Amino acid sequence: MSKRALAVLQVAQAHSKSPQLDFIALALRDGNRGPFDKVIGMIDEMVAILGEEQTTDDDKKAYCEAELDKTEDEKKALERKVDDLGSALDDTKGMISTLTEEIAALVEGIKNLDKSVVEATENRKAENAAYKELMAADTAAEKLLAMAGNRLAKFYTPKLYVAPPKQEL
C-alpha cells in the first residue's frame, strides 16, 4: 500500500515542487516506521471502508431507482383508472339525466292518458244515457204506434183488433 501512496505522491510532485511532498516521499522511501505509517494504515482502511460503502450506496441507488420506476408506473396506472372512472361517472350522469327526462315524459304521458280515459268514460256514460233515453223513447213510440194501429184496426178491420188488457186500479 505504501508503494501505491508513493506512486501517487510522485505524480503530485511532478506537478508541484512542494518541499512538504518531498519530505513525505522521503519518509515513504526509507520505510521507517514512523507516525506516517499509522496514518497511512488508517487512510488505507478508510479507503477500503469507503469502497464498501460506495458499493452499498450503488446497490441502494439501483434499488431506489427501480422502486421509483415501479411507483411511477403504478401512479400512471392509477391516474388512467381515475380518468376512466371519471369518464364512466360522466357517462352515468348523462344516462341518469336522460332517463330522468324520459321518466318525466312517460309520467306526463300517463297523466294525459288518464285524462283521456276519464273523458272517454264520461263520453261513454253520456252516450249510454242518451242511448237508454232514445231506446225508451223508441219503445214508447213503438207502443204508441201499436196502440194507434190497434185503434185504426178497430175501425177499419175489426177482425185484427186486439182489445187492450183491463187495468185494475
ABEGO torsion letter per residue (X at the ends): XAAAAAAAAAAAAAABBBAAAAAAAAAAAAGBBBAAAAAAAAAAAAAAAAAAAAAAAAAAAAAAAAAAAAAAAAAAAAAAAAAAAAAAAAAAAAAAAAAAAAAAAAAAAAAAAAAAAAAAAAAAAAAAAAAAAAAAAAAAAAAAAAAAAAAAAAAABAAABBBBBBBBX
